[in-house]
Amino acid sequence: MSATFRCLLSTVESDSHIWNLVYLQKLLEENGAQVQNLGACTPVGDVVRAVSESRPDLLVVSSVNGHGLHGARVLLSALRELRLDVPSVVGGKLTTAESDNDRTRRTLLTHGYTDVFTGEDSINRFLTFLHFGKSEGFSSWQAESAVIPPWDLAGLSTTEVR
């Protein structure tokens, strides 16, 4: 992959914030991306259409309203249903409780996101991801496993913990 890559930037339908999208667009452009920013409250159909038409190298989904988990799952399901396979990452404030970040990360990684960026170190981890993706390809990225706190272990079988 070349140092320049095509990136589709979106949020989920329930998120009307744009400051995060402006920030991410500038960050992505500074790191070699040609960005198509779909704006706030992006309907799933608009994202699906943009992925289908522009075939980006990367889809970045950001949400800061605390309700992004549901929208992120719906969005990726719609893309997968139409067999639109694009490396997809999501981040920001995806739930209303920081204590849910690990569970949310695990849920979205299992759902098929290439990586999930939440918490204080999310921008640094995202930059590491971008640098790797530019040289090795975004689909080659191996996300770190999500932490499973002890109180979540009760519902998992031993084969799932491995």
C-alpha positions as CSV (number, residue, x, y, z in Angstrom):
1,M,0.0,0.0,0.0
2,S,1.3,3.5,-0.8
3,A,1.8,6.2,1.7
4,T,-1.5,7.7,0.5
5,F,-4.7,5.9,1.2
6,R,-8.4,6.5,0.7
7,C,-10.4,6.8,3.9
8,L,-14.1,7.1,4.4
9,L,-15.0,8.9,7.7
10,S,-18.4,8.6,9.3
11,T,-20.3,8.6,12.5
12,V,-23.4,6.7,13.5
13,E,-27.0,7.8,12.8
14,S,-27.6,8.8,16.4
15,D,-24.5,11.1,16.7
16,S,-24.9,14.7,15.7
17,H,-21.4,15.8,16.8
18,I,-19.0,17.1,14.1
19,W,-16.0,18.3,16.1
20,N,-14.7,14.7,16.4
21,L,-15.0,14.3,12.6
22,V,-13.2,17.5,11.8
23,Y,-10.4,16.5,14.2
24,L,-10.1,13.0,12.7
25,Q,-10.2,14.3,9.2
26,K,-7.2,16.6,9.9
27,L,-5.4,13.8,11.7
28,L,-6.0,11.4,8.9
29,E,-4.9,13.9,6.2
30,E,-1.7,14.6,8.2
31,N,-1.0,10.9,8.1
32,G,-1.5,10.5,4.3
33,A,-5.2,9.9,3.9
34,Q,-7.5,11.3,1.2
35,V,-10.6,11.7,3.3
36,Q,-14.3,11.6,2.4
37,N,-16.1,12.9,5.4
38,L,-19.8,11.9,5.5
39,G,-20.7,14.2,8.4
40,A,-22.8,13.9,11.4
41,C,-25.9,11.6,11.9
42,T,-24.8,9.5,8.9
43,P,-27.5,7.2,7.7
44,V,-26.3,3.6,7.3
45,G,-27.5,3.6,3.7
46,D,-25.2,6.6,3.0
47,V,-22.2,4.8,4.4
48,V,-23.0,1.6,2.5
49,R,-23.4,3.6,-0.7
50,A,-20.2,5.5,-0.2
51,V,-18.2,2.3,0.5
52,S,-19.8,0.6,-2.6
53,E,-19.0,3.5,-4.9
54,S,-15.6,4.7,-3.6
55,R,-14.1,1.4,-2.4
56,P,-12.0,3.1,0.4
57,D,-8.9,1.5,1.9
58,L,-10.3,2.2,5.3
59,L,-13.6,3.0,7.0
60,V,-13.2,5.1,10.2
61,V,-16.3,5.4,12.4
62,S,-16.3,7.8,15.3
63,S,-19.0,8.5,18.0
64,V,-18.8,10.7,21.0
65,N,-22.4,10.7,22.2
66,G,-22.1,7.5,24.3
67,H,-24.5,5.5,22.2
68,G,-22.2,4.4,19.3
69,L,-22.0,0.7,20.2
70,H,-25.4,-0.1,18.7
71,G,-25.0,2.1,15.7
72,A,-21.5,0.6,15.0
73,R,-22.9,-2.9,15.1
74,V,-25.8,-2.0,12.8
75,L,-23.4,-0.3,10.3
76,L,-21.0,-3.2,10.1
77,S,-23.8,-5.7,9.8
78,A,-25.2,-3.7,6.8
79,L,-21.8,-3.7,5.1
80,R,-21.3,-7.4,5.7
81,E,-24.8,-8.3,4.5
82,L,-23.9,-6.8,1.1
83,R,-20.4,-8.4,1.2
84,L,-18.7,-5.0,1.3
85,D,-15.5,-5.9,2.9
86,V,-13.4,-2.9,4.0
87,P,-11.1,-2.7,7.0
88,S,-13.2,-0.8,9.5
89,V,-12.3,0.8,12.8
90,V,-14.5,2.5,15.4
91,G,-13.7,4.7,18.3
92,G,-14.6,7.5,20.6
93,K,-17.1,7.4,23.4
94,L,-19.1,4.3,22.4
95,T,-21.0,3.8,25.7
96,T,-22.1,6.1,28.6
97,A,-19.8,4.3,31.1
98,E,-16.0,4.2,30.8
99,S,-16.2,0.9,32.8
100,D,-17.9,-0.7,29.8
101,N,-15.0,0.0,27.4
102,D,-13.5,-3.5,27.6
103,R,-16.8,-5.2,27.0
104,T,-17.6,-2.8,24.2
105,R,-14.2,-3.4,22.6
106,R,-14.7,-7.2,22.9
107,T,-18.2,-7.0,21.4
108,L,-17.1,-4.9,18.4
109,L,-14.0,-6.9,17.7
110,T,-16.1,-10.1,17.7
111,H,-18.6,-8.4,15.4
112,G,-15.8,-7.9,12.9
113,Y,-14.2,-4.4,13.4
114,T,-10.5,-4.4,12.6
115,D,-9.9,-2.5,15.8
116,V,-11.7,-0.4,18.4
117,F,-10.2,2.7,19.9
118,T,-11.5,3.9,23.3
119,G,-9.9,5.3,26.4
120,E,-7.1,7.7,27.1
121,D,-4.6,6.1,24.8
122,S,-6.9,5.8,21.8
123,I,-5.3,8.4,19.6
124,N,-1.8,7.0,20.1
125,R,-3.0,3.5,19.4
126,F,-4.9,4.8,16.3
127,L,-1.7,6.5,15.0
128,T,0.2,3.2,15.5
129,F,-2.6,1.5,13.5
130,L,-2.4,4.1,10.7
131,H,1.4,3.8,10.4
132,F,1.1,0.0,10.3
133,G,-1.7,0.1,7.8
134,K,0.1,2.5,5.4
135,S,3.1,0.1,5.2
136,E,1.5,-3.3,5.6
137,G,-2.2,-2.8,4.7
138,F,-5.0,-2.2,7.1
139,S,-6.5,-5.7,6.7
140,S,-3.2,-7.1,8.0
141,W,-3.6,-5.5,11.4
142,Q,-4.0,-7.8,14.4
143,A,-5.9,-6.0,17.2
144,E,-4.9,-6.8,20.7
145,S,-7.4,-9.0,22.5
146,A,-9.9,-7.1,24.6
147,V,-9.5,-7.4,28.4
148,I,-11.9,-9.7,30.1
149,P,-12.5,-8.5,33.6
150,P,-13.1,-11.1,36.3
151,W,-16.8,-10.2,36.7
152,D,-17.3,-11.1,33.0
153,L,-15.7,-14.5,33.2
154,A,-18.7,-16.1,34.8
155,G,-20.7,-16.1,31.5
156,L,-17.8,-17.5,29.4
157,S,-16.8,-21.1,28.9
158,T,-13.1,-22.0,29.3
159,T,-12.8,-22.3,25.5
160,E,-13.9,-18.7,25.1
161,V,-11.3,-17.4,27.5
162,R,-8.3,-18.7,25.6
